[in-house]
């Protein structure tokens, strides 16, 4: 059952006036507890207009996304809902999605409701070496490194992966070289690369599971407090 904006507003006002508990309002509206919470957050951030249907996704900058993620993971800014409210997000699921993207070192793409990282730019070999070293020292935070050096997320990620595989030689600019100038790959090298790709996929899954456990533990501790 889809409720009108007027009915949503009525439920929110009753909750804010403590006329009824969120649980009882959720049952009456035939929605979940978190839905009532989301309506309240929208109302507190945007007023009654926040409860109107949206025609398109809100756009958020990469910097805002990173700040929100860092604030939550620091554990000093409250629950998912509290951090979402601080950054005026329409719901906490946006923050949950950003946490997954951040933890698996993927890019904050525009289709998730925001801008891409900085555009790609030309760099020298020495620049690439410095960027890669800084990225590795800082826990392979591709997004933060991309912003710091004004390059794209994908550039940083590719450079780090090449460095992992070939060292500094992998950071040399090989554009313009004929395909035949590169030595043919042996079956052993191809097998090693396939195993490395499989290990990376497993690592990404492990990282996402670790994040979900961390979020659950943080939420449990905050509920106890």
Buried (B, 14 or more C-beta within 10 A) or exposed (E): EEBEBEEBBBBBEBBEEEEBEBEEBBEEBEBEEBBBBBBBBBBEBEEBEBBEEEEEEEEBEBEBBBBBBBBBBEEEBBBBBBBBBBBBBBBBEBBBBBBBBBBBBBBBEEEBBBBBBBEEEEBEEEBBBEBBEBBBEEEBBBBBBBBBBEBBBBBBBBBBBBBBEEEBEBBEEEEEEEEEEEEEEEEEEEEEEEEEEEEEEEEBEEBBEEBBEBBEEBEEEBEEE
